[in-house]
Amino acid sequence: MSQLNPRVEQWIDAYWRTGDINLEDLDGAILKCAEGVNYLTTDRKAWLTTQIDHAKAAGKPWQYYGFGRPDLRPGASNGASEALDMLGTIEEVGAPSLQYYADGSKASVWIDLERDCEAPKAEVQQWLWAWFETVEAAGFPGGIYSSGSWLADNIGSDDETMARVFTRADGSFRPMWAARYGDSPKTYPPNLVKYPITVKAPNWYLLKRSPGPVVAQWTSSREEGGTVNGKGHDSNLVYLR
């Protein structure tokens, strides 16, 4: 599918406090498997493996995300350490699904960047480059969950920086997953348009890559479906080739 006529799916993203996921009416899941280092406690591993089993039973794909902490530990060595922590978890619980998106990009894992950093932009850049290089050298193409304002404030918004965020050394593309926090819809709007919340994506990405993020978190409060216990959760539109 091209970006003019993408295949649109709905995926949940979840972490251990979400509870058990229900994929009966959804197309896939993005599961938290890392934050900083030494994230995978016994309880978190039990939750993660249970959700993977749910996805397998439903015949649905799953991916992973890590919550990045360059706000606490900037610099290349720390970015690599957090990537290695995620890779250790993947080795324990199994490989994620590789997806191909409407803008020509691909990914199987994601880095979630939300916390503002006090370190110089150069140190946060080095953290991010090292994270990407480490997970991708292991065979897992990465994408980025963030907002245009976070990227501009913490790593920069110039063309050279944006090109490096969204383009790998081999010339392939990294996808954008746009964040939405706080108050948001509890049910799926019947008139939800393609590529929502484009304001969250960097201008460079919108002008040079795609009319909107190829994974768009349209709500962080959905209550219909998605979880066994009915707890409000994150839901995303995913635009695939």
N, C-alpha and C positions, 0 to 999 in steps of 0.2 A: 504494500500500500504506500502511496506517496503521501506527503504532508497535506496535499489538497484533498485526499480522500482516505484518511487513516482508519484503521480498525480500532474502535474505541472500547476499552474494557474498564471495569471497576475493580480496584485492588484495595485491600485493607493494609494499613501499616500498623504494627502492634509491638508492644513490649510486655514484660512479664506482669506489670500491673493491669494490663488490659484484660487478663483472664484468657480463657480458651476461645479460640476463633471458630467461626462457623462460615465456611466457604460455599454453602449450598447455593446462594444467590450472588456470589462474587466470583471473580475470575482468577484471583491470585492473592498472594500475601508478601509483604516485605517485613521481615522480622528483625528486631534488634538483637544483635549478637555481640556487641562490643561497646565499650565506653572507656576511654583512657586505656589503662592496662589492668590485668588481673580482674576483669569484669565477671567472668563466668564462674559464679558460685554454684554450689550443688543445686540450690533451688532454681536459679536462672537456667541452668542447663536442663533441668527436668522440664521446666516450662517450654523451653525452646524445642527440645526433642518431641514433646507432646504435640506442639503446633505443626512441626514437620510431618508427624504421623497423620494429623488431621488433613494436611494438604495432600499427602500421598493417597489417603483413603478417598478423598474427593476427586482425585485425578487432576489437581490444580498445581500450577507452578508456584515456586516461592523464591525469594531473594533475601539478602541480608543487608542491614545497614549498621554502621557504627556511629556513635555520637562522639564527634571529634572534640578534643580538649586542647587546642592550641592556646586557649586563653590561660591555661594553667602551665603548659609545658610547650612553648614554641620551639622552633628550630628543627632542622632536618632529622637529627637523631631521634627526637621524640615522635615526629611524624612516622618514621620507620618503625619505631617500637609499637605504636598503636596499631599500625597495619599488621605487624607480626602477631600481635595479640589476636586480631580478627582471624588471621590465617590459621592460628592454632585452634581456634574454635571451629572453623570450617573443617579442619582435619578430623576433629572429634565427632561432629554431627552430620557431615555430608555436604556435598557441593551444591551451590545454588543454581537456579535456572538462568541461562543467558537469553536476554530479550533484545529484539531489534526494533528500534523506534522510528517514528514517522519522519524525523529529521535526518535520517541516515546514520544515527548513532547506535551504540549498543552498550549494554551493561549487565552485570550479574550481581554487583555489590555497590553500595552507596556510602558516601561520607556525609553526615549530617553536621552542618556548621551553623550554629546559632549564637553562641556566646561571644560577646565583643571582647577583643584582645587589647591589652595595654602595650604589648610588644610592638616594635617597629614592623611595618608592613613586610619588609624584606624577610624577617624571621618567620612570619606567618606564611608567607609564600613558600619558603623553604620547607616548612612543616607539610604543606599541602602537596608540593611536588614529590617529596619523599614518600608520603602516604600513597599517592597514586602509583609511583614507580614500583613500590614494594608489592602492592596487591596485584598490579598488572603483570609484573615479572613472574608471579606465581600462576598466571593464567586466568585471572578474574578481572575483566574490564570494569572500571569504576565509573560511577556517575556522581553528581553533586546535588545534595539537597540543601538549599539555602535561599537567600533572597538577593536581589540586586543591590539593596542597600547594605546588607552585611558584607558582600563582596567588595563594594566600593569603599566602605569604611575600614575594612581589615586587610585587604590585599591589593586594592586598587581597581580602577575601571578602565585604564588605558587599553588600547587595542592589543598591544603585545601581551599584557597580562591576561586579558580575556581569551585571547587565542590559545595561550598555554593552558588555561583552565579547561577549555572545551575541546582541545585537539591533542591527541597523543603524538608521541615521537614518530610513529609509523604513519601518521596522517589520518588515522581514523578518528571519529568524533566521540566525545563524551556527552551524555545527555544531561539536561537540566530538569530537576524535580523541584517545583516551586512550593515554598512553604506557605501555610496558612495557620495562624495561631488564634487562640482566644475565641470570642463569640462567633459562631458560624452555624450554618443550617443543621437541623437535627434530622431532616428527611431530604431525600433526593429531589431537587427542584425539577419539575417536568420540562421546563424551558431552559435548562442549563445549556449554555452555548459551548461550542468548541473552544478549546484553548482559553479557559477562564483565568482570571487573576494574572493576566499578562503583566500588570504593574509590578509584580514581584520579581520578574525576570530582568536581567541586565539588558540595557538598550543594545549593547553589542550583540547579544544572543538573538534578540528579536529582529534586528536588522540584517544580520549575516547568516543566521542559521535556521530560524523557525518563527512562524507567527505567534508562537506561544510555547510554554514549557511542555515537554512531551510526557511528563508525569506532573499532574496538577492536583495538589491537595485541596479539594474544594470545601472540605469541612474537617474540623477536629472534634465534632460533637454529634456525629450521626448516631441515632438510636435504633434504627431499623436494621435487622439482620446483622451479620458481621461477627457478633459475639454470642456465646452460649448464654451468658448471664444478662444480656440486654444492655450492658454498659455502653455509654457513649464512647465513640472511637473515631479514629481518623479514616477517611475514605478518599480515594484518589481516582481521577480519570487518567487512564494510561492510553497513549496514542501510539499504535504499533503499525509497522509496515504490513 
